[in-house]
Amino acid sequence: MPKQSVALIYASLPPPVGGIASIVAMLHQNLAERSDVFFVSPMAKDAKVFAKIYRPLLNLVKLAIAIARVRKDGRILFFSSAGNSFFEKILWALLVIVMGRKPIVVMVDGNFPSFWDKCHPILKKVSAQILCNPQLVLGAQSEGWQNYYRSIFPSAGIKIVGATVAPEFFEHTRAENSALRKLTIVYVGWIIEEKGIIDLLDAMAILRATHPEARLRIVGPLFGKEDYWKRASSDRGVSAQVEYVGSVSDRQRLMREFDAASIFVFPSHFEGFPVALLEAITMGLACVGTSVGGIPDILDHGKAGIVVAPKAPIELANALKTLLDDHGLVEILSKQAAMRARTAYSHSACIEFYKNLLGLK
């Protein structure tokens, strides 16, 4: 009988993109060659009705077969968002516990509080009983998220999970400052209202009176609403100041977008642990973010960036104005941001954290 492994990571490997995929890709790159850990990808989601029915069942079967390859005191890691994904992961965790192993469930959805508030009381009770099992570890992406999950699952074993970005972001050397760069603000992420894009356009409209030379580059998918967003800019009189770049999947090009700006802005209304913000501090941008999800933790509660309230365009505009007016402060925040990334979110520290979580030596 082949030797059983210490750990299993049950999560989709790239090409899927996003926060979870980047974490799994990093783990795979650093751990895949070890004999005591292995990776299994669940079946991908399919829009077909039949697939929606059989996929969860087949994933349970696939997980059960993989669990059998892990020794009795071994650990199984997977990631959970909100909605149906959460309930599916609850079933996975229950299966792992029944089969005598230890589940590690890392929560990654910034919209979880809204989802949880709407859940039926019976579903809440059952879910809480499973998540509070002493065999289970619940992973939270920041101190703020840890406090939130502790408030709804008080007896759960909750640990803050490590985070990092691709090594290229740490290796990059920032270009010399320029007049254009000092006036350029960049946003990277989904272009939807829940990410605070309307607030950002309103803030740019306020800035136009005092800083007509300021420029905002909005990088991310428009989801077919190009005309809507261009009209939103036009209605506020900021079309000349705002450029919609569109999606950027090439990492080198994304790094050039970061490098061309001195300020990164992230005005989201809800958030888990935004990779784009982590990339921005790693590259040494002065950042402005809202006080939601993991954003305050990434910005070290105001020491490595400016934290403002969500849905507050005037406060957002004032923060951006402060940075546009004070290049000395921009340089200070830039250095503090880069230092924060290299101390709290280094690549090696993140890998070591997950190795400890998985019981790997």
C-alpha positions in Angstrom: 0.0 0.0 0.0 1.5 3.4 -1.0 2.5 5.8 1.8 -0.4 8.2 2.7 0.1 11.9 2.4 0.0 14.5 5.2 -2.2 17.0 3.4 -4.5 17.5 0.5 -5.3 20.8 -1.2 -8.7 20.5 -2.9 -9.1 23.5 -5.1 -9.1 24.5 -8.8 -5.7 25.2 -10.3 -5.1 27.9 -13.0 -6.2 28.8 -15.7 -9.1 30.0 -13.5 -8.2 33.6 -12.4 -8.9 35.6 -9.2 -7.8 35.7 -5.6 -8.3 32.0 -4.8 -6.6 30.9 -8.1 -3.5 33.0 -7.3 -3.2 31.5 -3.8 -3.6 28.0 -5.2 -1.1 28.7 -8.0 1.4 29.9 -5.4 0.9 26.8 -3.3 1.2 24.5 -6.3 4.4 26.1 -7.5 6.0 25.7 -4.1 4.5 22.4 -2.8 3.6 20.3 -5.8 6.9 18.4 -5.9 6.6 17.3 -2.3 5.6 13.7 -1.6 3.6 14.5 1.5 1.1 16.8 -0.1 -1.0 16.6 -3.3 -3.5 18.7 -5.2 -6.9 17.7 -6.6 -9.1 20.0 -8.6 -12.9 19.8 -8.1 -15.1 19.7 -11.2 -15.5 23.2 -12.7 -18.9 24.9 -12.7 -21.0 24.4 -15.8 -24.0 26.4 -16.9 -26.0 23.3 -18.0 -28.9 22.3 -15.7 -27.8 18.6 -15.5 -24.3 19.6 -14.6 -25.5 21.8 -11.8 -27.2 18.7 -10.3 -24.5 16.1 -10.6 -21.4 18.3 -10.1 -21.8 18.7 -6.3 -22.4 15.0 -5.9 -19.4 14.1 -8.1 -17.2 16.6 -6.2 -18.1 14.8 -2.9 -17.2 11.5 -4.4 -14.0 12.9 -5.8 -13.1 14.4 -2.4 -13.9 11.1 -0.6 -11.5 9.2 -2.9 -8.8 11.9 -2.3 -9.3 11.9 1.4 -8.5 8.2 1.5 -5.0 9.0 0.3 -4.4 11.2 3.4 -3.4 9.7 6.7 -5.7 9.7 9.6 -4.2 12.8 11.3 -3.8 14.6 8.0 -5.4 17.9 6.8 -7.5 18.9 3.9 -7.5 22.5 2.7 -10.2 24.2 0.6 -11.6 27.7 0.0 -15.1 28.9 0.5 -17.0 31.9 -0.8 -20.7 32.8 0.1 -23.9 31.4 -1.3 -24.1 27.8 -2.6 -20.3 27.6 -2.4 -20.5 28.0 1.3 -23.0 25.2 1.8 -21.1 22.9 -0.5 -17.9 23.5 1.5 -19.9 22.8 4.7 -20.7 19.3 3.3 -17.1 18.9 2.3 -16.0 19.8 5.8 -18.5 17.3 7.3 -17.2 14.5 5.0 -13.6 15.2 6.0 -14.6 15.1 9.7 -16.6 11.8 9.3 -13.6 10.3 7.5 -11.4 11.2 10.5 -9.2 13.9 9.0 -9.0 17.7 9.8 -10.6 20.2 7.4 -9.2 23.7 6.9 -11.8 26.0 5.4 -10.4 29.4 4.3 -13.1 32.0 3.9 -12.5 34.4 0.9 -15.8 36.2 0.1 -16.1 39.9 1.1 -19.9 39.6 0.6 -20.3 36.9 3.3 -21.9 39.1 6.0 -24.7 40.1 3.6 -25.2 36.5 2.7 -25.1 35.3 6.3 -27.7 37.9 7.4 -30.2 36.5 4.9 -29.6 32.8 5.8 -32.4 30.8 7.3 -31.9 30.3 11.1 -31.8 26.5 10.8 -29.1 26.7 8.1 -27.1 29.0 10.3 -27.4 26.6 13.3 -26.3 23.6 11.3 -23.4 25.4 9.6 -22.2 26.8 12.9 -22.2 23.4 14.5 -20.0 22.0 11.8 -17.6 25.0 11.7 -17.3 24.9 15.5 -16.2 21.3 15.4 -12.8 21.0 17.3 -11.3 19.2 14.4 -11.9 22.1 12.0 -9.8 25.2 11.4 -11.5 28.2 9.9 -9.2 30.5 8.0 -9.8 34.3 8.0 -7.9 36.6 5.6 -7.3 39.4 8.1 -7.7 40.4 11.7 -10.9 42.2 10.9 -12.4 39.1 9.3 -11.2 37.0 12.2 -13.1 39.2 14.6 -16.2 39.0 12.4 -16.2 35.2 12.1 -15.5 34.9 15.9 -18.7 37.0 16.5 -20.9 34.5 14.6 -18.9 31.3 15.3 -17.6 32.0 18.8 -16.2 28.5 19.6 -14.6 27.9 16.1 -10.9 27.5 15.8 -10.1 30.6 13.7 -6.7 31.4 12.3 -5.5 34.3 10.1 -4.2 32.9 6.9 -1.1 34.3 5.1 -1.3 36.3 1.8 1.1 37.4 -0.8 1.5 38.3 -4.5 3.5 37.0 -7.4 7.3 37.3 -6.9 7.5 39.7 -9.9 5.9 42.4 -7.9 8.5 42.2 -5.1 11.4 42.1 -7.7 10.2 45.2 -9.7 12.1 48.4 -9.3 10.0 51.6 -9.5 10.9 54.1 -12.2 12.0 57.6 -11.3 9.2 60.0 -10.4 7.8 62.2 -13.2 5.4 65.1 -13.3 2.8 62.9 -15.1 3.2 60.1 -12.7 2.6 62.4 -9.7 -0.8 63.4 -11.2 -1.9 59.9 -12.1 -4.3 57.8 -10.0 -5.0 54.2 -10.8 -7.8 51.7 -9.8 -7.5 48.0 -10.6 -10.5 45.7 -10.1 -14.0 44.9 -11.3 -15.8 47.9 -12.7 -19.1 47.6 -10.9 -21.0 50.0 -8.6 -20.4 47.8 -5.6 -16.6 48.4 -6.0 -17.3 52.2 -5.4 -16.7 53.3 -9.0 -19.5 55.9 -8.9 -18.1 57.2 -5.6 -14.7 57.5 -7.4 -16.2 59.4 -10.3 -18.0 61.7 -7.9 -14.7 62.3 -6.1 -13.0 63.1 -9.5 -15.8 65.6 -10.2 -15.0 67.3 -6.8 -11.2 67.3 -7.6 -11.8 68.8 -11.0 -12.3 72.2 -9.5 -8.9 72.2 -7.8 -6.9 69.6 -9.8 -8.1 69.6 -13.4 -4.7 68.1 -14.4 -5.3 64.9 -12.3 -5.8 61.8 -14.3 -7.6 58.5 -13.3 -6.9 55.2 -15.1 -9.6 52.6 -14.3 -8.3 49.1 -15.1 -10.6 46.1 -15.2 -13.5 44.3 -16.9 -16.4 46.5 -18.0 -18.8 43.6 -18.4 -20.2 45.1 -21.6 -21.2 48.4 -19.9 -18.7 50.6 -21.7 -21.3 53.1 -22.7 -22.8 53.2 -19.2 -19.5 54.1 -17.6 -18.5 56.6 -20.3 -21.8 58.3 -19.8 -21.3 58.3 -16.1 -18.0 60.1 -16.6 -19.6 62.6 -19.1 -22.5 63.4 -16.8 -20.0 64.4 -14.1 -17.8 66.4 -16.5 -14.7 64.2 -16.0 -14.4 62.5 -19.3 -11.1 64.2 -20.0 -9.7 63.1 -16.7 -10.9 59.5 -16.6 -9.8 56.7 -18.9 -11.2 53.1 -18.9 -8.4 50.9 -19.8 -10.3 47.6 -19.8 -9.1 44.2 -18.6 -5.4 43.6 -18.3 -4.5 39.9 -17.9 -0.8 40.2 -18.7 1.1 40.6 -15.5 3.9 42.8 -17.0 1.4 45.2 -18.5 -0.4 45.4 -15.2 2.8 46.2 -13.5 3.4 49.0 -16.0 -0.1 50.4 -15.1 0.9 50.5 -11.4 4.3 52.0 -12.3 2.8 54.8 -14.3 0.9 56.1 -11.2 1.8 57.5 -7.8 -1.6 56.8 -6.2 -3.7 53.7 -6.0 -7.3 54.0 -5.0 -9.7 51.2 -3.9 -13.1 52.6 -2.9 -15.0 49.3 -2.5 -18.2 48.9 -0.6 -17.4 45.3 0.4 -14.2 43.3 0.2 -12.5 40.1 1.2 -8.8 40.5 0.8 -8.1 42.4 -2.4 -5.1 41.1 -4.3 -4.9 44.3 -6.4 -4.4 46.4 -3.2 -1.7 44.0 -2.0 0.0 44.3 -5.4 -0.2 48.1 -5.2 1.5 48.3 -1.8 4.1 45.8 -2.9 5.0 48.1 -5.8 5.2 51.1 -3.4 2.2 53.1 -4.4 0.5 55.5 -1.9 -2.9 54.0 -1.4 -6.4 55.1 -0.5 -8.9 52.4 0.5 -12.2 52.1 2.3 -12.7 50.7 5.8 -14.2 47.4 4.7 -13.1 43.7 4.8 -9.3 43.2 4.8 -8.5 46.7 3.4 -7.6 48.3 6.8 -5.4 45.4 7.7 -3.5 45.6 4.4 -3.0 49.4 4.9 -2.0 48.7 8.5 -4.9 50.7 9.8 -3.7 54.0 8.2 0.1 53.6 8.7 0.7 52.3 5.1 -2.1 54.2 3.3 -5.1 56.3 3.9 -8.3 54.6 5.1 -11.7 56.3 4.3 -15.3 55.4 4.9 -17.1 53.6 2.0 -19.8 55.4 0.0 -18.2 58.8 1.0 -17.1 60.5 -2.2 -16.2 63.8 -0.4 -14.0 62.0 2.1 -12.5 60.1 -0.8 -11.8 63.3 -2.8 -10.2 64.9 0.2 -7.8 62.0 0.7 -6.8 62.1 -3.0 -6.4 65.9 -2.8 -4.1 65.5 0.2 -1.9 63.1 -1.8 -1.9 65.2 -5.0 -0.9 68.3 -2.9 1.7 66.6 -0.7 4.3 64.7 -2.7 6.4 64.3 0.5 3.5 62.4 2.1 3.2 60.3 -1.1 6.9 59.3 -0.8 6.5 58.4 2.9 3.4 56.3 2.3 5.1 54.7 -0.7 8.0 53.5 1.5 5.8 52.4 4.3 3.5 50.5 1.9 6.5 48.6 0.4 7.9 47.8 3.8 4.4 46.6 4.9 4.3 44.2 1.9 7.8 42.9 2.6 7.3 42.2 6.3 3.6 41.1 6.5 3.0 39.6 3.1 6.3 38.2 1.9 6.2 35.2 -0.4 8.3 33.0 1.9 6.3 34.0 5.0 3.1 33.1 3.2 4.4 29.7 2.1 5.7 28.9 5.6 2.3 29.8 7.1 0.4 27.4 4.8 3.0 24.7 5.5 2.4 25.1 9.2 -1.3 25.1 8.7 -1.1 21.9 6.7 1.2 20.2 9.2 4.1 20.1 6.7 7.7 20.2 7.9 
